Each structure stands twice: as structure tokens, then as C-alpha cells.
Amino acid sequence: MKEINTNELNIDEPLKIRCYPDPILRAPTELVADFDEKLALLVDKMRLAMGISDGVGLAAPQVGITKKIALVSYEDKFYVLINPKVLKKEGEQDGDEGCLSFPGIFAPLKRPGKISVAAFDASGKEQLYEPEGFLARVFLHELDHLEGKLFIDHLSPLKRGIIRKKVQKNNAPGENRSDKRHGAVE
């Protein structure tokens, strides 16, 4: 599947989750420059795709868009992270992670326990977030996507190889799996 042109978004057509090994998941992302109606539509469509997939986070590359946009929804709060930057990392936590782009696959990962992130919201207003625990984990997971980094990149080569083989066995390469429900960190 090719990248989606944000100028051609169809309001009635849902965004589809891209699954590993789709190359768009590794593609460089661009800064968002225009905070306009097209961006608001894209954020709404991403939020819908994340909700349909039972995710707590979603990054633009996961729906075929190479822009620095990530969404997080946790404990009745919704975060829009546009052009985000991690300012600080503290502590450490262990926990299982999964990903909408790796349906049904989970692995234990170490992540910082607390972070500070500066980002813009959909209206272009700069925000500062200081998530801790699971929320920090989700933020970092989504921000990794914006750098072409996947959660399996944090694993040992052996564990990465096991997951790659499992993905190859269970899914056709680049197959769109948005028709299935996912229980993942994202």
C-alpha cells in the first residue's frame, strides 16, 4: 500500500491500520506545518481508527501518513501530539508492550518511568505533558513510530527474529489487518 495523500482524505472512508512489515512504518516523517481543517479531519479520522482497533495510541505512519502526529487515549483523556519532542526521561519501568501494527504480539520492554514531552495540539497551541508509568510508556511507543522505530527494535535480535517469524507465519506481508480487534499498548 502506498502513502496516503492528506489532501485527498475522504471524510467517509475509514483509515486502515498498516501492519508490519509495511515499509511505511519505517518511513521518515515530516513536521506538520499547517494547523488547518485538513489536519483536524485527519486527527478525527485517526481517533476513529484507534477506537475501532481498541488501541490506546496511534501514530500517523500506522495509517499510511508520514507526518509527525500521534494520538493517545487513556483513562478518559485524549492527547494529540503534533511535532512532539521528548525533553526529559527519568527512572525505569518494565512492562509488556504490543502494537496495532503487530496484532496479537506482546513483549516485555524497559522504558523510562516518567518523561516530559512538548508537542502542539490540533489547533497549533504548544502543550507540555509529564506522563508517568503506563502513560509514559504509550507516549514513548507512539513517538518511536514517528522516528520509524518499532517496539521490536528495543528487543534482542533473538526475540526480534521470533516475532518476525510469527508475523510471517500469521500474516501476508503488508496485509491490512484493521478488520480485526487488537488488544495492545497502542
C-alpha positions, 0 to 999 in steps of 0.5 A: 500500500502506498502513502496516503495523500492528506489532501485527498482524505475522504471524510467517509472512508475509514483509515486502515491500520498498516501492519508490519512489515509495511515499509511505511512504518519505517518511513521518515516523517515530516513536521506538520506545518499547517494547523488547518481543517485538513489536519483536524479531519485527519486527527478525527479520522485517526481517533476513529481508527484507534477506537475501532482497533481498541488501541490506546495510541496511534501514530500517523505512519500506522495509517499510511501518513508520514507526518509527525502526529500521534494520538493517545487515549487513556483513562478518559483523556485524549492527547494529540501530539503534533511535532512532539519532542521528548525533553526529559526521561527519568527512572525505569519501568518494565512492562509488556508492550504490543502494537496495532501494527503487530496484532496479537504480539506482546513483549516485555520492554524497559522504558523510562518511568516518567518523561516530559514531552512538548508537542502542539495540539490540533489547533497549533497551541504548544502543550507540555505533558509529564506522563508517568508509568503506563502513560509514559510508556504509550507516549514513548511507543507512539513517538518511536513510530514517528522516528520509524522505530518499532517496539521490536527494535528495543528487543534482542535480535533473538526475540526480534527474529521470533516475532518476525517469524510469527508475523510471517507465519500469521500474516501476508506481508503488508496485509491490512489487518484493521478488520480485526480487534487488537488488544495492545499498548497502542 
